[in-house]
Amino acid sequence: MKQSGEVIKPGTAAASAIPIGLLGVPDVVAVPHSVAPTSRAVNRPSRVKDFISLTKPEVLFLVLVATGVGCVMASKSLNLLTLMHALIGTALVAGGTAALNHYIERASDSLMRRTARRPLPSGRLNPNEVLTFGIGLSLAGTVYLAFTLNLLTGLIGLAALLSYLLLYTPLKRRSRLCTLVGAFPGAAPVLMGWTAVQGDLGPEAWVLFAILFLWQFPHFLAIGWMYREDYTRAGMLMIPDVNEDSGRMTFSLIRRTAQALVVVSFLPTLMGMTSGVYLCSALLLGLGLLYVVNGATSDRSGVAAKHLLHATVIYLPLLFLFLVLCRTDVVAGWPL
């Protein structure tokens, strides 16, 4: 049994790569930022793979799920073309944002074990081409959303991009409030899906936003607790303080935000968006999540935080699935 407050160390069995969630954590050692690629020529498939990795595909998947949910929940009849435009445009903006984040944080990435082998700190790609790639995707996505859907959707995507890169990213070195700030652009995709269909933001859209907003806290704080020493090594001020041996403050915040998430997840039924079947499903999923949260709060170990991370990644897609399946009004053209 891990002792309370113990951090999972890369290179141990408990720290094997996490294949799901918002941060894949490879089992690696630190590599100086100045390391150059080997003399062996980097083949084209490897470069393509590196460019794809800049978009953070695991994160991108959850972003597109949220966008799709926003589209479906806003639709009276399913328009596959609108859905396709929303997914493509959002993918471009989110992928460009991720690539630019790699560019901005390339120096600090070289100091953290879990990021040292990314394309930039390892020297497999150079900063200028990553910068060009990120700007190109971001501009293409913003313009695509504005012209194929509507200006509001493009502006929300642009606002999310700018707030993530210009507020959240630098704030990680200045204030532990960075997680709160980052949760706003993190929840934007569901709004983009909604406005792609409706062209405006009604109360229902903000309920979906609140669900995604609150979900990020137990998810990110679990990651932060597991890798708090890595963040400290890179000079990042995350909410789990490396000097906070007990973890009481961190896990108290996890519990409170998880409880708020479960309560907010009932609102779609209370507002007439979904049926009682969804309410029962949300209750069962919420109880399951709170069970894992309470276990992690009692243990406060790295292993417990990893279990919580997995639980959050299971919880959100299932909640979204019941949302779209249990609408009170049938969506015309919806294949289910």
C-alpha positions, 0 to 999 in steps of 0.5 A, a space after each residue: 500500500 502506498 503511503 498517504 501523499 506519496 507521489 508516483 515516480 516515473 519508472 515504477 509499475 504504478 507510473 506506467 503510461 496512462 493511455 487515456 485522459 487529458 495527459 498521457 504520461 510516458 515513462 521517460 527520463 529528463 532530456 535537456 532542451 538542447 539535445 539534438 536529434 541523432 545523426 540518423 535521418 528522421 524518416 517521413 512517417 516519424 515526422 508525421 507522427 510527431 506533428 500529429 502528437 503536437 495536437 494531443 490526440 487524446 485531448 482532441 478526442 474528448 474535445 470533439 465528443 463535447 462538440 458533438 454533444 453540443 451539436 446534438 443537444 441543440 438540434 431539432 433535426 440532425 444535420 450531418 453537414 453542420 455536425 461535420 463542419 463543427 467537428 472539423 473546425 473545432 479539431 483544427 482550432 484545438 489542434 492548433 492551440 495544442 501545438 502552440 502550447 508545445 511551442 510556448 512550453 518547450 523549455 519547461 517541457 524539457 525539465 519534466 520527466 513526463 514531457 521530455 520526449 515530446 517532439 520539441 524538447 527531444 529535438 525531433 522538430 524545430 520550434 519554427 516549424 511547430 510555430 508555423 504548424 500551430 498558427 496555420 491550424 488555428 487560423 484555418 480552424 477559426 476561419 473555417 468555423 466562421 465561414 461554414 457555420 457562423 461568426 459566433 462559433 468562430 469567435 468562441 473558438 478564437 476566445 478559447 485559443 487566446 485565453 488558453 495561450 495568453 492567460 492559462 499557459 503563462 499563469 501556470 508559473 504565476 498563480 495556483 488559480 491557473 486551473 480555474 482559468 484554464 477550465 473556461 477555455 477547456 469547456 468551450 467546445 460544448 458551446 461551439 457545438 451548440 452555437 454551430 446549430 443555434 447561432 446563439 447561447 441559451 440557458 441549456 448551453 450554459 448547463 452543458 458548459 457548467 458540466 464540462 467546466 466542473 468535470 475538469 477539476 477532479 480530473 486535473 487535480 488528480 493529474 496534478 497530485 500524481 505529478 506535482 514534483 514534476 510540475 515543481 521541477 519545471 517551476 509551475 504553480 499547480 494547485 497541488 503544492 509539492 510542500 503539501 504532504 497531506 494533500 488535505 486541501 487538494 482532495 477537499 477541493 476534488 471532493 467539493 467540485 465533484 459534488 457540485 458536478 453531480 448536482 449540476 448533472 441533474 439540471 438537464 432533466 430539471 430544465 426539461 432537456 432530458 427524461 427521467 431515465 437520464 436523471 437516474 443514469 446521472 445519479 448512478 454515475 455520480 454515486 460511482 464517481 463520488 465513491 472513487 473520490 471518497 476513496 481517493 480522499 481517504 487514501 490520498 496516494 498516487 495510486 488512488 489519484 490514478 484511479 480517480 483519473 480513470 474514473 473521471 475519463 469513464 464518467 464524462 463520456 457515459 454522462 454525455 451518452 445518456 444526455 443524447 440518448 435520453 432527450 425529451 424530444 426526439 431528434 429527427 434524423 438521429 439514427 438511434 
